[in-house]
Amino acid sequence: GAGTGLLGMMAAKHLPGSRSICLEMSSTMATIAQHVIWDNDFDDQITVVNDNSRQLPPLEPKANLCVSELLESGLLGEGWLSTMRDAWDRHLTTDAVVVPQKARVYVQLVQGEWLRDWYGPHDNTVKYWHPEGQHLAAPSAMPMHVAKLVREGRLKLLSKPEEVFEFDCSTPDAIPGPEGRSTTVCCEAYAKGTVCGALVWWDLELCP
């Protein structure tokens, strides 16, 4: 997830004399990263590779630091865990530092009558409507700023936030295995109402 090369340049700036590899799957972004790195005179420290780290042969020598940005709105949709498992297996020293290290996922029950009308049943033939009147093809992510909706009274929080699960990638022993896992969460309601949806979000722990 090298993106425009910013993370690679930050690592190079704070680790003088180091060598960095910026990995980026998107060919367009990899080209942009290469030009940004050239323009900022880091090309003697940073090599841009347009590929996925899982497709590369094991690094030699192995890396002491892994800074990644493989996160999307659902946290794990871009393969963060599988990529980090492979990195620990083939690319990193046993005492390497990874950033970010941990992530926690939370859920909170909410009420909003427009949610039921807008999101509807999970059927790709159904058309849904944004609360502002914009027509969206199903299924669609919900473009919202929760604090604004709560202030406007369009969304009511019915329960306190509950932690759903936590991921730890800081060591090869801590990272979850490929078999996956399931969890059950009990949400304690503090307000009366009808549950129309579940608000899900996550936060990151970058360093120890």
C-alpha positions as CSV (number, residue, x, y, z in Angstrom):
1,G,0.0,0.0,0.0
2,A,2.7,2.5,-0.9
3,G,0.2,4.9,-2.4
4,T,2.0,8.1,-3.4
5,G,5.2,7.1,-1.6
6,L,4.6,9.2,1.5
7,L,5.2,6.3,4.0
8,G,8.3,5.2,2.3
9,M,9.7,8.8,2.3
10,M,8.9,9.2,6.0
11,A,10.8,6.0,6.8
12,A,13.8,7.1,4.6
13,K,13.8,10.5,6.2
14,H,14.0,9.2,9.7
15,L,16.3,6.3,9.0
16,P,19.3,7.9,7.2
17,G,21.3,5.4,5.2
18,S,18.5,2.9,5.1
19,R,17.1,1.2,2.0
20,S,13.3,1.0,1.5
21,I,11.1,-0.9,-0.9
22,C,7.7,0.7,-1.7
23,L,5.2,-2.0,-2.8
24,E,2.1,-0.9,-4.7
25,M,-0.3,-3.1,-6.6
26,S,-1.9,-0.3,-8.6
27,S,0.3,0.5,-11.6
28,T,-1.0,4.0,-11.8
29,M,-0.2,4.7,-8.1
30,A,3.2,3.0,-8.4
31,T,4.1,5.4,-11.3
32,I,2.9,8.4,-9.3
33,A,4.9,7.2,-6.3
34,Q,8.0,6.8,-8.4
35,H,7.7,10.4,-9.7
36,V,7.0,11.8,-6.2
37,I,10.1,10.0,-4.8
38,W,12.2,11.3,-7.7
39,D,10.9,14.8,-7.1
40,N,11.9,14.7,-3.4
41,D,15.3,13.2,-4.0
42,F,14.7,9.9,-2.3
43,D,15.4,7.7,-5.3
44,D,18.9,6.7,-3.9
45,Q,17.1,5.2,-0.8
46,I,13.8,3.9,-2.2
47,T,12.9,1.4,-4.8
48,V,9.3,1.3,-6.1
49,V,7.9,-2.1,-7.0
50,N,4.6,-2.5,-8.8
51,D,3.5,-5.8,-7.2
52,N,2.0,-7.5,-4.1
53,S,4.5,-8.6,-1.5
54,R,2.9,-12.0,-1.5
55,Q,4.1,-12.5,-5.1
56,L,7.7,-11.5,-4.4
57,P,10.5,-14.0,-3.5
58,P,11.7,-13.7,0.1
59,L,13.5,-10.5,0.8
60,E,17.2,-10.8,1.3
61,P,18.3,-9.3,3.5
62,K,15.1,-9.3,5.5
63,A,13.4,-6.1,6.5
64,N,13.6,-4.5,10.0
65,L,10.6,-2.3,9.6
66,C,7.2,-2.8,7.8
67,V,4.9,0.2,7.4
68,S,1.7,-0.7,5.6
69,E,-1.6,1.0,4.5
70,L,-3.7,-2.0,3.5
71,L,-6.9,-0.9,5.2
72,E,-10.3,0.0,3.8
73,S,-13.6,1.1,5.3
74,G,-14.3,-2.5,6.4
75,L,-10.8,-2.9,7.8
76,L,-9.8,-6.3,6.3
77,G,-11.1,-6.1,2.7
78,E,-7.7,-5.4,1.2
79,G,-6.1,-8.5,2.7
80,W,-4.2,-6.9,5.6
81,L,-4.0,-10.0,7.7
82,S,-3.0,-12.5,5.0
83,T,-0.3,-10.0,3.8
84,M,1.1,-9.6,7.3
85,R,1.2,-13.3,7.9
86,D,3.2,-13.7,4.7
87,A,5.5,-10.8,5.6
88,W,6.3,-12.4,8.9
89,D,6.9,-15.8,7.3
90,R,9.2,-14.6,4.4
91,H,10.2,-10.9,4.5
92,L,10.8,-9.7,8.1
93,T,13.4,-10.3,10.7
94,T,12.2,-11.9,13.9
95,D,12.5,-8.6,15.8
96,A,11.1,-6.4,13.1
97,V,8.7,-3.5,13.9
98,V,5.4,-3.3,12.1
99,V,3.2,-0.2,11.8
100,P,0.2,-0.3,12.4
101,Q,0.3,-3.0,15.1
102,K,-3.2,-3.5,16.3
103,A,-6.8,-2.8,15.3
104,R,-10.1,-2.9,17.2
105,V,-13.5,-3.1,15.7
106,Y,-16.5,-1.6,17.6
107,V,-20.3,-1.8,17.1
108,Q,-23.2,0.4,18.4
109,L,-26.9,0.0,17.9
110,V,-28.7,2.9,16.2
111,Q,-32.2,4.0,15.3
112,G,-33.1,6.0,12.2
113,E,-36.3,5.3,10.4
114,W,-34.8,6.4,7.1
115,L,-32.3,3.5,7.3
116,R,-35.1,0.9,6.9
117,D,-36.5,2.7,3.8
118,W,-33.2,3.4,2.3
119,Y,-31.1,0.2,2.8
120,G,-34.0,-2.2,2.4
121,P,-33.5,-6.0,1.8
122,H,-30.2,-7.4,0.5
123,D,-31.3,-7.8,-3.1
124,N,-29.3,-6.4,-6.0
125,T,-32.4,-5.9,-8.1
126,V,-33.8,-3.4,-5.6
127,K,-33.0,0.3,-5.9
128,Y,-32.3,2.2,-2.7
129,W,-32.6,5.9,-2.0
130,H,-30.1,8.2,-0.2
131,P,-31.8,10.2,2.6
132,E,-31.1,13.3,0.6
133,G,-32.9,12.0,-2.4
134,Q,-30.0,10.7,-4.4
135,H,-30.7,7.5,-6.3
136,L,-28.2,4.7,-5.6
137,A,-27.9,1.2,-7.1
138,A,-27.8,-1.5,-4.5
139,P,-25.9,-2.6,-2.6
140,S,-24.3,0.7,-1.5
141,A,-22.1,1.9,1.3
142,M,-23.7,4.5,3.5
143,P,-22.1,8.0,2.9
144,M,-22.6,9.6,6.3
145,H,-21.0,11.6,9.0
146,V,-22.4,10.0,12.1
147,A,-21.8,13.0,14.5
148,K,-23.8,15.3,12.1
149,L,-26.7,12.8,11.8
150,V,-26.9,12.5,15.6
151,R,-26.8,16.3,16.0
152,E,-29.6,16.7,13.5
153,G,-31.7,14.0,15.3
154,R,-31.7,11.8,12.2
155,L,-29.8,9.1,14.0
156,K,-30.3,8.0,17.7
157,L,-27.7,6.0,19.5
158,L,-29.3,3.2,21.5
159,S,-26.4,1.5,23.1
160,K,-22.9,2.1,24.2
161,P,-20.0,1.1,21.9
162,E,-19.0,-2.6,22.3
163,E,-15.7,-4.1,21.1
164,V,-16.3,-6.8,18.6
165,F,-12.8,-8.1,18.2
166,E,-9.1,-7.1,18.1
167,F,-6.3,-7.9,15.7
168,D,-2.7,-7.9,16.6
169,C,0.0,-8.0,13.9
170,S,2.9,-6.9,16.1
171,T,4.6,-10.4,16.3
172,P,4.3,-13.6,14.2
173,D,2.8,-15.4,17.2
174,A,0.1,-12.7,17.8
175,I,-1.3,-12.4,14.3
176,P,-4.6,-14.4,13.8
177,G,-4.3,-17.6,11.7
178,P,-6.0,-18.1,8.3
179,E,-8.7,-20.3,9.8
180,G,-10.5,-17.2,11.0
181,R,-12.8,-16.9,14.0
182,S,-16.3,-15.9,15.0
183,T,-17.5,-13.8,17.9
184,T,-20.8,-12.9,19.7
185,V,-21.3,-9.4,21.0
186,C,-24.0,-8.3,23.5
187,C,-24.9,-4.6,23.2
188,E,-26.3,-3.0,26.4
189,A,-29.1,-0.6,25.5
190,Y,-29.2,2.7,27.3
191,A,-32.1,4.3,25.4
192,K,-35.5,3.1,24.2
193,G,-36.1,2.8,20.5
194,T,-36.3,0.5,17.5
195,V,-32.9,-0.9,16.2
196,C,-32.7,0.0,12.6
197,G,-29.0,-0.6,12.1
198,A,-25.6,-1.3,13.6
199,L,-22.9,1.4,13.4
200,V,-19.5,-0.3,12.9
201,W,-16.1,1.4,13.1
202,W,-12.5,0.6,13.9
203,D,-9.4,2.3,15.3
204,L,-5.7,1.6,15.0
205,E,-2.8,1.3,17.4
206,L,0.2,2.4,15.4
207,C,3.0,1.8,18.0
208,P,3.4,0.1,21.3
